[in-house]
Structure formats: C-alpha cells, structure tokens
Amino acid sequence: MSVTIVPNVRSYEELTGGVGKEVFFRAPRVRARELFNLDTSFDSPSVVIGGKTCQLVNLSISGAAAIADEDDAAKFDVGNVVSFELRHAEAVLHHGEARIVRTEPVFRGIKVAVQLTDHPADLARLRQRYSEETVRRRVDAIVTTGADAVEAEYRVLCADVLFLLRTLKETLAIGTPIDPAAAEVFLRDCEERVWPTWSGFFLRGNDLLARARAQDGGAARMKAMTELLLTPEFLSAPIWRQTIQKPYGYPGDHVVMNHVYDALSEGETLYDKLMHRLGVRSLLLIQSRMRQIVEILKGKAALGPLEHPFRVLNLGCGAAREVSLFLKEGVPAQGALVTLLDQDSRALTLALEGAYREILGAGANGQVRCLLTTFAKLIEPGNLQQDVGAQDFIYSIGLLDYLTERRARALITALYGQLAPGGTLLVGNLRKCRESGEWCSEMICDWPMIFRTEDEMWRLASEIPTEAKRVFMEPLERVYLMQIEKPAH
Ligand SMILES: C[S@@+](CC[C@H](N)C(=O)[O-])C[C@H]1O[C@@H](n2cnc3c(N)ncnc32)[C@H](O)[C@@H]1O
C-alpha cells in the first residue's frame, strides 16, 4: 500500500482562519437561484416578510435577504420582529418569524436582510418541498389547461421551427463533405437558403410575444413551452450552448461576443456548424455596432486634446475587441490611456492580452488599465470616480440593455459628470423593432434584454444639460447609439 503525502502541510501556527470580514463567520447563504435550481422565473418561490411579498435573493439556516418594492420601504423597520414565510404559489414552505436587521436601496427596490428568530430554515427540506410543489404545479397546469394555455398560432410556430431544425439535422447527416474548404462553401450555401425562413420565424415570434405580454402570465407560459420544445434543439451548437447555459453565471458573456466577432463555422457536425452560423448571423449587430464605435472613437481621438494622452473609459468592456482596433489604427500622436471596466476577470484578461499585443507588438502609443468592478461604483460619488478621473471619451455597449430606465438614466448622468470639458459620451442599446432578436433571446435562450425605442433612448438623457445629443442607428439598424458632447467651456 502506498502512502500519499499531502504537499504543503501547514503547522498550527500557520493556520489563520478567515481574513478581513470573513473573521465574523456566519452560516453560508445560498442564492435562491442555486438553492432551488431555478431556470425560469415561472417557478420562482416568493418570500412574504411582515405581510409584504418580496423576491428572495438568498437564504441560510439563520437568515435571508430579499428585494421588496420601493413603495414598501417604510414598512421595514430595522429591529422589528415580523412574520416570515417562504411560499411557492399557494404552498407555504417555511413559516416563522424574523428580525429585520438591515435595509438598503438597490436599483430594483429595497434589499431587506432578516435573521430568523424562532426556528432555523431547513434548506435540504425546503429544496425537497419546493421541487415537489413545482412538479405538482406543472402537472396541474398541463392537465387543466394543457397546451391550450398558449395561443394556437404560437404552437404552429414551434412546430414550424422544429420541423425545419429536425429536417436540417437529418438531411445534413446524409451529405457530409469531407474536405473542410468544401464544407465551408456548402455551409455558406445552406445558410443562404435557410436564412429567409429563419429570419421569418423572428418576425412571427416577436409579434406573438408582444401579444402574449398583453395577457397575464402569457409570456411565462410561452417561455415554458419554448424551453421544453425548442431550446434542446439548439444546445449542440457552440454559440447557442454558451448563450443558453450561461456557464459564467450571467448572460451575454465575452465567449458569446467572441463567437460573433470571429464568425467561424464552429461545432462538431454540419448541423451544429450551420446552427452556429445562424446564431452568429442573428447577432451580427454586435460586430456592426463595434465597428461604428471604433470609427467614432478614432475620429474623436484625432481631434485631441493635444496636451495629454487621449483618455478613454469603456464600461462593461467584455473582451474589448474595439480597443485593439483603436490601438492598432487610431491612437493620436500624444498617445492614449484606455481604462477598461468589467465585473468579469476572464473578460478583462482577454481584453488586456488584445491590448498588449498592439501596444508591445505593433508599438501603439497607448496605456491600458483595468478595473475589475461593477459600473455601479461609478454611479456612487466616491473613490472610484476620483481614481478614474476625467475622461475625453466614455462609451458602453451591451450594458444598458440590461438596466431599467431609472438605472440607465442614473448611469448616463454619472458618466456625463465624469467627462472632461469637450468630452464625448457614447452608449448603445438594442433597438425595439419587429426584426429584433427579442423572441429568440428571451424565449429560446432565457436571455432577457431591454429593447428600446428612439423615444426611450432620448428619455435616458433627459437630465443631461446639453443640446449636443444625437440618437442614431448602426448600419444594420438593430442598435441605437446615443452620442452626447459636453461643452468645452
Ligand atoms: C453583452 S457584454 C458586452 C461586452 C462588450 N462591450 C462588447 O460589446 O463586446 C456585457 C458585459 O458587461 C459586463 N457586465 C455585466 N454586469 C456588469 C456590472 N455590474 N459591472 C460591470 N460590467 C458588467 C459583463 O461581464 C460583460 O462583459
């Protein structure tokens, strides 16, 4: 028998326990999404604190956090002991009392933290009861209303999508070209033939989704059916898999974006490759808006200021492909200082690699610094705003699409404040239109985003005290860009 020696065994003197805030150990909190394995909002449990229904954020054996409606803020007095219930529709999963220990405003309402005062929450049992209730609820929904709960026209659309995808899968399995170059030509040809039908599904899906939203629970029922019938057909293609499964815990990560920027025929089988190509083509607006931003950025950089490096800030930068292009082609003589902000270190690592390749390899006169943090820190007055300093060009694409009007307006106002005199702010948001990807992203991929009209874009800048604003579309007309200039004096 061999003995395995564990390397780096430490002495008791070297064992430190927690550091910083970790010293004050408390029962681990589990996010509601993980605890209940939530994949759709249809089945979310709710928490009722002092009679007010809130959205559960996390739970531990001794406490919970939830988001309450802003209008109920006055009802939660810190220190008060109130009733505490965890519910799944009509079923009560936990009933007891809790003390309100903290409240704080967050952008979706008021975050309320409570400590259970009478008996602990049994997480394993809650999870079990929750899944039993979910099954019961779903079976009830099927036997009482069945597929009729979703409009017949939508069921026809699902059948049409399935028919196309399964026909493609079966047909492409027959005629596999061996030579990669021949496969590429073949796939391009298939894509051209399929595209008109495919994009027609988007129009029908968007129209029907708009109708479903007008009915109470209509969109949720539509989504439940779509996820059951259509979503599995997409999973074998890389871009769809990444989009649907969200392995980094949030939608629209840099892997999805990079699939679009690279636009390759990725996947194992011809069917997977074709589906990947269709996914990329549906998202080409990402390439289009990025190219337009580079052009605007280069144009502004060429104008100055001349006395110091051109200062650029990019929020929610992802892999920042446009920064590499800017460093390659657009840095002015006085140089550039680019600040990249994202909450994901994997994205920042790629962004840095791309930027250094240009700075070191191609000799671009630029510097890059990264901030691994949330954009929210720039809204709050404080250290980060000072550290970042005044900027000549601030832009953000692919971030506003996730923010409510109130939050997006607060961000735009804060960013305008961060501009140096004469600086430019440029933000992008998906355009609400019949051709948009709304149905596909929300119903098939569980990737909800906020598509905005032109009026809604203007509203986001209503607090900005300048006339120098414009709202325009990128060439594919799927994204609105809003450009705001701060007066030089
Ligand atoms: C849809 S991607 C867009 C990336 C890039 N701008 C592009 O167009 O390729 C959204 C990016 O926002 C980042 N993000 C999401 N929430 C954020 C937050 N609270 N603070 C900062 N970045 C965030 C994500 O990590 C992701 O890289």
The ligand as an SDF file (V2000), in Angstrom:
LIG
                    3D

 27 29  0  0  0  0  0  0  0  0999 V2000
  -23.0420   41.8670  -23.5920 C   0  0  0  0  0  0  0  0  0  0  0  0
  -21.4270   42.0010  -22.9480 S   0  0  0  0  0  0  0  0  0  0  0  0
  -20.7620   43.3380  -23.9200 C   0  0  0  0  0  0  0  0  0  0  0  0
  -19.2670   43.3090  -23.9430 C   0  0  0  0  0  0  0  0  0  0  0  0
  -18.6150   44.3540  -24.8750 C   0  0  0  0  0  0  0  0  0  0  0  0
  -18.9810   45.7040  -24.5420 N   0  0  0  0  0  0  0  0  0  0  0  0
  -18.9690   44.0410  -26.3080 C   0  0  0  0  0  0  0  0  0  0  0  0
  -19.8200   44.7320  -26.8580 O   0  0  0  0  0  0  0  0  0  0  0  0
  -18.3720   43.0990  -26.8460 O   0  0  0  0  0  0  0  0  0  0  0  0
  -21.7600   42.7320  -21.3760 C   0  0  0  0  0  0  0  0  0  0  0  0
  -20.5410   42.8860  -20.4820 C   0  0  0  0  0  0  0  0  0  0  0  0
  -20.9680   43.6100  -19.3230 O   0  0  0  0  0  0  0  0  0  0  0  0
  -20.3030   43.0760  -18.2110 C   0  0  0  0  0  0  0  0  0  0  0  0
  -21.0980   43.3830  -17.0030 N   0  0  0  0  0  0  0  0  0  0  0  0
  -22.2500   42.8220  -16.6020 C   0  0  0  0  0  0  0  0  0  0  0  0
  -22.6540   43.3630  -15.4340 N   0  0  0  0  0  0  0  0  0  0  0  0
  -21.7100   44.2810  -15.0960 C   0  0  0  0  0  0  0  0  0  0  0  0
  -21.5530   45.1440  -13.9950 C   0  0  0  0  0  0  0  0  0  0  0  0
  -22.4570   45.1680  -13.0000 N   0  0  0  0  0  0  0  0  0  0  0  0
  -20.4750   45.9590  -13.9670 N   0  0  0  0  0  0  0  0  0  0  0  0
  -19.5460   45.9190  -14.9540 C   0  0  0  0  0  0  0  0  0  0  0  0
  -19.6420   45.1070  -16.0180 N   0  0  0  0  0  0  0  0  0  0  0  0
  -20.7200   44.2960  -16.1050 C   0  0  0  0  0  0  0  0  0  0  0  0
  -20.2150   41.5900  -18.4930 C   0  0  0  0  0  0  0  0  0  0  0  0
  -19.2040   40.9910  -17.7170 O   0  0  0  0  0  0  0  0  0  0  0  0
  -19.9460   41.5880  -19.9830 C   0  0  0  0  0  0  0  0  0  0  0  0
  -18.5700   41.5400  -20.2520 O   0  0  0  0  0  0  0  0  0  0  0  0
  1  2  1  0
  2  3  1  0
  2 10  1  0
  3  4  1  0
  4  5  1  0
  5  6  1  0
  5  7  1  0
  7  8  2  0
  7  9  1  0
 10 11  1  0
 11 12  1  0
 11 26  1  0
 12 13  1  0
 13 14  1  0
 13 24  1  0
 14 15  1  0
 14 23  1  0
 15 16  2  0
 16 17  1  0
 17 18  1  0
 17 23  2  0
 18 19  1  0
 18 20  2  0
 20 21  1  0
 21 22  2  0
 22 23  1  0
 24 25  1  0
 24 26  1  0
 26 27  1  0
M  CHG  2   2   1   9  -1
M  END
$$$$
